[in-house]
Amino acid sequence: MVARYVVSPQGARRAHPDIGSALAAAARRGRAARVEIAPGRYEELLSVEGDVELVAVDGPGSVVVHRPRGTVLDAAGTVRVHGLVLSGRDADVVNCCAGTLVLDHVEVRAPGGVGVHARPNTTVTLRDSEVRHGRTLFAGADGRIERCRFVDAADNAVAAIEGARITVRDSWIGGSRLHGVRVSDARAEVTGCRLTGTRKASLVADTQAELAVADCAIDAVDAEAVLFIEQSRGSVDGIRVTDAQHGIAVASGADPVVRGCTLTGCRDTGINVQTGGRGRFEDCTVVAAGNIAVFSTDGGAPDVHGCRIAGGNVGIAVTAAARGRFARIEVEDLTSVALRVRDESTATFERVRVARCPSGLETKGGVGTTAEVVDAAFRDCGMSAVEVLGHSRATLKGAVAERGRLGFGVGEDGQLFLHDCAVTAVSAGGAIGFGAARLVARDLTVTGSAAFGVCGLGSAYLDVVNGRFVDCAAVGASFDERATGRLADCAIDGDRGAAVLDNGRVELVSLRTTLRVVKREPKPAEPAPTIVNNFHGPVFNAAATGIQLAWNNHDVIQQQTNEDGSRT
């Protein structure tokens, strides 16, 4: 049977004048106790042992227990606290050193310290409670938080460390100077919560931690909404992020599974994977990212399936020796490129749909920079559907470019391989190779180009087999005077323009056309440059004007003058 104790500072009959005397009486009897506390302000340390319940009889907030310094509640046993306000400073305001502790409708005020501290091998539950300024720390403990508020924590609002196991449900966390919830070498589940205004990542898992997040709303974050680092694991399901620097970030070997999340208005990136981070991302939506919607860099390797990207700057970027696999991707209405692969990175794209972006796919970098695209549609790209530059390589299979300016382009020393691809209704051309690039196309179809079907400029090499070029306004195939390669088993149809502008250096094999083949006239050779030799002095073997010379000088000052001798 539970013994009942009454606390009343007004000196009610058979009442204790303070909480401490009631607790002492209960400890002497050694039975389960219920301590009923009358309204008032009590300045004392509550040291509670055994099976004890502390209750504010006039309801939550009517009893304030305060100490200017030090711990307010020290619990060891089976302790339940209902309706009290516990206020302290510069210490653990609530300290559970053994057993179990339940805080129900309790307010903890802890400026400059720890609000609630659950020590190793204890179990602490917070229900319908509020913690102000201080952090709630679970160190090697079990914890359960339900329908609570954590306001303006000077540190992390909630921290689970040293093997702790906690759940946080249907709670509000706002204004933390560090993290909302930090999980380090511990496990945590966070469900149905709202986090706002944290200075660092709202939710962070580090040091091989496990973090599961579901159905949360996160906004106004100075850093990441959710961050996995240091080989942490876990899952993120159905969260909504608004106005964070980064939506979900993964780094240093972490590998979460992320499903069904919506990331809106992230100031830098929506999904950010770097420094050996991995992760699987399924059916996520990124809207209006300030810089890059999905970013893999510095050795990152995400696996992204079913991602929708709308608005913002860059869609997907894979850079700095990173990797990535992307399938069922929809990208629309960006201000820059939809898909970017650079700087020794490798990416594969399957079932991609891009609409109303300046560029579809852009690759640039060294020979290790590669992209493979299977089953893609690029529509209404203002500049080009595909652009391959540097020494990079791209392979497209079953890709379609509709409308826009240019279909597929490769330049500098890049290589572009097209298999069963099509270009329709572009304003400039179907496919072009320029510089020293290599363009290899099999079963390429270009229809309704306002200029050319395929074009080689500079010293580019083009190898086009079984191509079909229909209704190209200017020419089906055009080759600059230094371009080389072959055009084999191709058909050029239409009622205007020329079939081929031939430079004589491209092999035409089994060409089928009713249009004319035009021989390009070689340009006249330019005159040899005038040679001037300077033998330790101003000796000229030809007329020289408008030149400046200096010899035997370590420092030279060059000045330009006008015709009247004045300096410019």
C-alpha positions in Angstrom: 0.0 0.0 0.0 1.3 3.5 -0.9 1.9 5.9 2.0 0.6 9.4 1.5 2.5 12.5 2.6 1.4 16.1 2.3 3.6 19.1 2.0 2.3 22.6 2.8 4.4 25.6 3.8 1.3 27.2 5.4 1.4 24.5 8.1 -1.7 22.5 7.4 -2.6 19.8 9.9 -0.3 16.7 9.7 1.5 18.4 6.7 5.3 18.7 6.3 6.6 22.2 5.9 9.0 21.3 3.1 9.5 18.5 0.5 12.7 17.3 2.1 11.1 16.5 5.4 8.4 14.5 3.7 11.0 12.5 1.7 12.9 11.8 4.9 9.8 10.5 6.6 9.1 8.3 3.6 12.6 6.9 3.6 12.4 6.0 7.3 9.2 3.9 6.7 10.7 2.2 3.6 7.4 1.9 1.7 6.2 3.2 -1.6 5.3 6.8 -1.0 3.2 9.6 -2.7 4.2 13.1 -1.7 1.5 15.7 -2.5 2.9 19.2 -2.6 0.8 22.4 -2.1 1.5 25.4 -4.4 4.5 27.4 -3.6 8.2 28.0 -4.2 10.6 25.7 -2.5 14.4 26.3 -2.4 15.8 22.8 -1.6 17.5 19.8 -3.0 15.2 16.8 -3.5 17.2 13.7 -2.9 14.8 10.9 -3.7 15.4 7.1 -3.1 13.1 4.2 -3.3 9.6 4.0 -4.8 8.4 7.6 -4.6 5.9 9.8 -6.5 6.1 13.6 -6.3 2.8 15.4 -7.2 1.8 19.1 -7.5 -1.7 18.9 -6.1 -2.9 22.0 -7.9 -1.6 20.9 -11.3 1.4 21.6 -13.5 3.3 24.8 -12.7 1.9 25.3 -9.3 5.0 24.1 -7.5 8.4 25.5 -8.2 11.5 23.9 -6.7 14.5 26.2 -7.2 18.2 26.3 -6.3 20.5 29.1 -7.3 23.3 26.6 -7.8 23.6 22.9 -8.0 21.2 19.9 -8.6 17.5 20.2 -7.8 16.4 16.6 -8.1 18.7 13.6 -7.4 16.8 10.4 -8.1 17.8 6.8 -7.3 15.0 4.2 -7.3 11.6 4.2 -8.9 10.7 7.9 -9.0 7.8 9.7 -10.6 7.4 13.4 -10.8 4.1 15.1 -11.9 3.5 18.8 -12.4 6.6 20.3 -10.8 8.8 23.1 -12.1 12.5 22.3 -11.4 14.8 25.2 -11.7 18.6 25.3 -11.2 21.9 26.6 -12.7 25.4 25.4 -13.4 24.7 21.7 -12.7 22.5 18.8 -13.6 19.2 20.1 -12.6 17.6 16.6 -12.7 20.1 13.8 -12.1 19.0 10.2 -12.3 21.9 8.1 -11.0 20.1 4.8 -10.5 16.8 3.1 -11.3 14.0 4.7 -13.3 12.7 8.2 -13.4 9.4 9.5 -15.0 8.9 13.2 -15.5 5.2 13.9 -16.4 4.0 17.5 -17.1 7.2 18.8 -15.6 9.1 21.9 -16.5 12.9 21.9 -16.2 14.8 25.2 -16.3 18.5 24.9 -16.7 20.3 28.0 -18.0 24.0 27.2 -18.5 23.8 23.5 -17.6 22.2 20.1 -18.1 18.5 20.0 -17.7 18.1 16.2 -17.3 20.9 13.7 -17.0 20.3 10.0 -17.3 23.3 8.1 -16.0 24.5 4.7 -17.3 22.0 1.8 -16.8 19.1 4.0 -15.8 15.8 4.6 -17.6 14.3 8.1 -17.9 10.9 9.0 -19.4 9.8 12.5 -20.2 6.1 12.9 -21.0 4.2 16.2 -21.8 7.1 18.1 -20.3 9.3 21.1 -21.2 13.1 21.6 -20.8 14.3 25.2 -21.2 17.9 26.2 -22.0 19.6 23.1 -20.7 20.2 19.8 -22.6 18.7 16.4 -21.9 21.5 13.9 -21.8 21.3 10.1 -22.0 24.7 8.5 -21.3 24.5 4.8 -21.5 20.9 5.0 -20.5 17.5 4.1 -21.9 15.1 7.0 -22.6 11.7 7.8 -23.8 10.4 11.3 -24.7 6.8 11.9 -25.7 5.0 15.1 -26.5 7.7 17.3 -25.0 9.2 20.8 -25.7 12.8 21.6 -25.7 13.3 25.4 -25.9 16.5 27.4 -26.6 19.1 24.9 -25.4 22.5 26.4 -25.0 24.0 23.1 -26.2 22.3 20.1 -27.8 18.6 19.9 -26.9 18.8 16.1 -26.6 21.9 13.9 -26.7 22.3 10.1 -26.6 25.9 8.9 -26.1 27.9 6.0 -24.8 25.5 3.2 -25.9 22.3 4.9 -24.9 19.0 3.9 -26.5 16.2 6.5 -26.8 13.0 7.3 -28.6 11.7 10.8 -29.2 8.1 11.1 -30.3 5.7 13.9 -31.2 7.9 16.6 -29.6 9.0 20.2 -30.5 12.6 21.3 -30.5 13.5 24.9 -31.2 16.3 27.4 -30.9 19.2 25.1 -30.0 22.6 26.7 -30.2 24.0 23.3 -31.4 22.0 20.3 -32.4 18.4 19.4 -31.8 19.1 15.7 -31.3 22.7 14.3 -31.3 23.3 10.6 -31.3 26.9 9.4 -30.8 27.8 5.8 -30.3 24.2 5.2 -29.4 20.7 4.5 -30.9 17.8 6.8 -31.3 14.4 6.9 -33.0 12.8 10.3 -33.7 9.2 10.2 -34.9 6.6 12.9 -35.6 8.7 15.8 -34.3 9.2 19.4 -35.4 12.6 20.9 -35.2 13.2 24.6 -35.9 15.9 27.2 -35.6 18.9 25.0 -34.7 22.3 26.6 -35.2 23.9 23.3 -36.3 22.4 20.1 -37.8 18.9 19.5 -36.3 19.5 15.8 -36.2 23.0 14.3 -36.3 24.4 10.8 -36.0 28.1 10.3 -35.5 30.6 7.7 -34.2 28.9 4.5 -35.5 25.5 5.7 -34.2 22.1 4.4 -35.4 19.4 7.0 -36.1 15.9 6.4 -37.4 13.9 9.4 -38.3 10.2 9.4 -39.5 7.5 11.9 -40.2 9.3 14.9 -38.9 9.2 18.6 -40.0 12.4 20.6 -39.9 12.8 24.3 -40.8 15.0 27.4 -40.5 18.2 25.5 -39.9 21.6 27.2 -40.1 23.3 24.0 -41.2 22.0 20.5 -42.1 18.5 19.3 -41.3 19.7 15.7 -41.0 23.4 14.7 -40.8 25.0 11.2 -40.8 28.8 11.1 -40.3 31.6 8.8 -39.0 30.2 5.5 -40.2 26.8 6.0 -38.7 23.7 4.1 -40.0 20.0 4.5 -40.0 16.9 5.6 -41.9 15.0 8.7 -42.7 11.4 8.3 -43.8 8.9 11.0 -44.9 10.5 14.1 -43.4 9.8 17.6 -44.7 12.6 20.1 -44.7 12.3 23.8 -45.4 15.0 26.5 -45.4 18.0 24.5 -44.3 21.6 25.0 -45.6 21.6 21.3 -46.6 18.6 19.0 -46.4 20.2 15.6 -45.8 24.0 15.3 -45.6 26.1 12.1 -45.5 29.9 12.0 -44.9 32.9 10.1 -43.7 31.6 6.5 -44.3 28.0 6.9 -43.2 25.4 4.9 -45.0 21.7 5.7 -44.3 18.5 4.7 -46.2 16.3 7.8 -47.0 12.8 7.4 -48.4 9.9 9.7 -49.4 11.4 13.0 -48.1 10.6 16.5 -49.4 13.4 19.1 -49.2 12.2 22.6 -50.1 14.2 25.8 -50.3 17.5 24.5 -49.1 20.0 27.3 -49.4 22.9 25.2 -50.7 22.1 21.5 -51.4 19.1 19.2 -50.9 21.0 15.9 -50.7 24.8 16.2 -50.0 27.0 13.1 -50.0 30.8 13.5 -49.6 34.1 12.2 -48.1 33.3 8.5 -48.6 29.7 8.8 -47.6 27.2 6.5 -49.2 23.4 6.1 -48.8 20.4 5.0 -50.7 17.8 7.6 -51.5 14.3 6.6 -52.7 11.4 8.6 -53.9 12.6 12.0 -52.6 11.7 15.4 -53.9 14.0 18.5 -54.0 12.4 21.8 -54.7 14.2 25.1 -55.3 17.7 24.2 -54.0 19.9 27.3 -53.9 22.9 25.6 -55.5 22.7 21.9 -56.2 19.7 19.6 -55.6 21.7 16.3 -55.3 25.4 16.7 -54.7 28.0 13.9 -54.6 31.6 15.0 -54.1 35.0 14.1 -52.7 34.6 10.4 -52.8 30.8 10.3 -52.1 28.8 7.4 -53.6 25.0 7.7 -53.3 22.4 5.4 -54.9 19.4 7.5 -55.8 16.1 6.0 -57.1 12.9 7.9 -57.9 14.1 11.5 -57.3 12.1 14.5 -58.5 13.9 17.9 -58.8 12.0 21.1 -59.6 13.4 24.6 -59.7 16.7 25.8 -58.4 20.1 26.0 -60.0 21.9 22.6 -60.7 20.0 19.3 -60.6 22.5 16.5 -59.9 26.3 17.1 -59.6 29.0 14.5 -59.2 32.4 16.0 -58.7 35.9 15.5 -57.2 36.4 11.8 -57.7 32.9 10.9 -56.5 30.5 8.3 -57.8 26.8 8.0 -58.1 23.9 5.8 -59.5 20.7 7.6 -60.4 17.5 6.0 -61.7 14.0 7.2 -62.3 15.1 10.9 -62.2 12.8 13.8 -63.1 14.4 17.3 -63.4 12.6 20.4 -64.6 12.8 24.2 -64.6 16.3 24.8 -63.5 18.5 27.9 -64.2 21.6 25.8 -65.0 22.5 22.2 -65.9 20.3 19.2 -65.0 23.1 16.6 -64.7 26.8 17.4 -64.2 29.8 15.0 -63.9 33.2 16.5 -63.4 36.8 16.0 -62.2 37.5 12.2 -62.3 34.0 11.3 -61.2 31.8 8.5 -62.5 28.0 8.5 -62.7 25.3 6.3 -64.3 21.8 7.6 -65.1 18.8 5.4 -66.0 15.3 6.5 -66.9 16.0 10.2 -66.8 13.5 12.9 -67.8 14.8 16.5 -68.1 12.6 19.4 -69.1 13.1 23.1 -69.5 16.7 23.4 -68.3 19.5 25.3 -70.1 21.6 22.1 -70.4 20.7 18.4 -69.9 24.0 16.6 -69.2 27.4 18.2 -68.9 30.6 16.3 -68.4 34.1 17.8 -68.1 37.4 16.7 -66.6 40.2 14.2 -67.1 40.0 10.7 -68.7 38.6 9.3 -65.5 35.5 11.5 -65.8 32.7 9.2 -67.3 28.9 9.2 -67.5 26.6 6.5 -68.8 23.0 7.4 -69.6 20.3 4.8 -70.4 16.7 5.7 -71.4 16.8 9.5 -71.1 14.6 12.3 -72.5 15.9 15.8 -72.7 13.2 18.3 -73.7 13.3 22.1 -74.3 16.9 22.5 -73.3 17.9 26.1 -74.0 21.5 25.3 -74.9 22.2 21.7 -75.4 20.8 18.3 -74.3 24.4 16.8 -73.8 27.8 18.5 -73.7 31.0 16.5 -73.2 34.2 18.5 -72.7 37.8 18.2 -71.6 39.0 14.5 -71.7 35.7 13.2 -70.3 33.6 10.4 -71.8 29.9 9.9 -72.0 27.9 6.9 -73.4 24.2 7.4 -74.2 21.8 4.6 -75.0 18.2 5.2 -75.9 18.4 9.0 -75.3 16.1 11.5 -76.9 16.6 15.2 -77.3 13.5 17.2 -78.3 13.2 20.9 -79.2 15.8 23.2 -77.6 18.9 24.4 -79.4 21.4 21.5 -79.8 21.1 17.8 -79.3 24.4 16.1 -78.5 27.8 17.9 -78.5 31.4 16.8 -77.7 34.4 19.1 -77.8 38.0 19.6 -76.8 39.4 16.1 -76.3 36.2 14.5 -75.1 34.5 11.3 -76.3 30.8 10.8 -76.9 29.2 7.4 -77.8 25.6 7.4 -79.0 23.5 4.2 -79.3 20.0 4.3 -80.7 19.5 8.0 -79.9 17.2 10.6 -81.5 17.1 14.3 -81.9 13.9 16.2 -82.9 13.1 19.8 -83.8 16.2 21.5 -82.6 17.1 25.0 -83.7 20.9 24.5 -84.2 21.8 20.9 -84.9 21.5 17.2 -84.0 25.0 16.1 -83.0 28.4 18.0 -83.2 32.0 17.2 -82.6 34.6 19.9 -82.4 38.1 20.5 -81.3 39.9 17.2 -81.1 36.9 15.3 -79.9 35.6 11.9 -80.9 31.9 11.3 -81.7 30.8 7.7 -82.3 27.1 7.2 -83.2 25.2 4.0 -83.9 21.5 4.2 -85.1 21.3 8.0 -84.6 18.2 9.8 -85.9 17.9 13.5 -86.4 14.5 14.9 -87.5 13.6 18.5 -88.2 16.8 20.3 -87.4 16.8 23.9 -88.3 20.4 23.7 -89.4 22.5 20.4 -89.6 22.0 16.8 -88.7 25.6 15.9 -87.7 28.6 18.2 -87.9 32.4 17.9 -87.5 34.5 21.0 -86.7 38.2 21.5 -86.1 40.0 18.2 -86.1 37.2 16.2 -84.6 36.7 12.5 -85.6 33.2 11.3 -86.4 32.1 7.7 -86.9 28.4 7.5 -87.7 26.9 4.2 -88.8 23.3 3.6 -89.7 22.3 7.2 -89.1 19.1 8.8 -90.4 18.8 12.5 -91.0 15.4 13.8 -92.0 14.3 17.4 -92.9 17.5 19.1 -91.8 17.1 22.6 -93.1 20.8 23.3 -94.1 22.6 20.0 -94.4 22.3 16.5 -93.3 26.1 16.1 -92.5 28.7 18.8 -92.5 32.4 18.4 -92.1 34.9 21.2 -91.5 38.1 21.0 -93.6 40.1 19.2 -91.0 37.4 16.8 -89.6 37.9 13.1 -90.3 36.0 9.9 -89.9 33.3 8.0 -91.8 29.6 8.2 -92.6 28.4 4.6 -93.2 25.0 3.1 -94.2 23.3 6.4 -93.5 20.2 7.9 -95.1 19.6 11.6 -95.6 16.0 12.6 -96.6 14.2 15.8 -97.1 13.3 18.4 -99.7 15.7 21.2 -98.8 19.4 21.8 -98.1 22.3 19.5 -99.0 22.9 15.9 -98.0 26.6 16.3 -97.1 29.1 19.1 -97.0 32.1 17.0 -97.8 35.7 17.9 -97.1 37.2 14.8 -98.7 38.6 13.5 -95.5 35.5 11.7 -94.2 34.7 8.3 -95.8 31.2 8.1 -97.2 30.1 4.5 -97.3 26.7 3.4 -98.8 25.1 6.8 -98.4 21.4 6.9 -99.3 20.1 10.3 -100.3 18.3 12.2 -103.1 20.0 15.4 -102.1 23.2 16.8 -103.4 26.7 16.2 -101.9 28.7 19.4 -101.9 32.5 19.4 -102.0 34.0 21.9 -99.6 36.7 24.0 -101.2 39.9 24.1 -99.2 40.9 27.5 -97.7 43.9 29.2 -99.3 47.1 28.7 -97.4 48.1 31.6 -95.2 51.4 33.4 -95.9 54.4 32.4 -93.9 55.0 34.7 -90.9 57.8 37.2 -91.0 60.9 36.0 -89.1 62.9 38.5 -87.0 66.2 37.3 -85.5 67.7 39.4 -82.7 71.5 38.7 -82.3 72.3 40.6 -79.1 71.2 43.8 -80.6 68.6 45.4 -82.9 69.3 43.6 -86.1 66.3 43.2 -88.4 66.1 41.1 -91.6 62.7 42.5 -92.6 60.6 45.5 -92.0 59.1 45.6 -88.5 56.6 48.1 -87.2 54.6 48.5 -84.0 56.9 46.2 -81.9 58.7 46.6 -78.6 62.0 44.9 -77.8 64.2 44.6 -74.7 67.5 42.8 -74.3 70.1 42.3 -71.5 67.5 43.5 -69.0 66.3 41.8 -65.9 63.4 44.2 -65.4 61.2 45.5 -68.2 58.6 48.2 -68.0 56.2 48.3 -70.9 54.2 51.4 -71.7 51.7 52.1 -74.5 51.4 55.6 -76.0 48.9 57.3 -78.2 49.7 58.6 -81.7 50.4 62.1 -80.2 52.9 60.6 -77.8 50.7 60.7 -74.7 50.5 57.7 -72.4 47.3 55.6 -72.3 
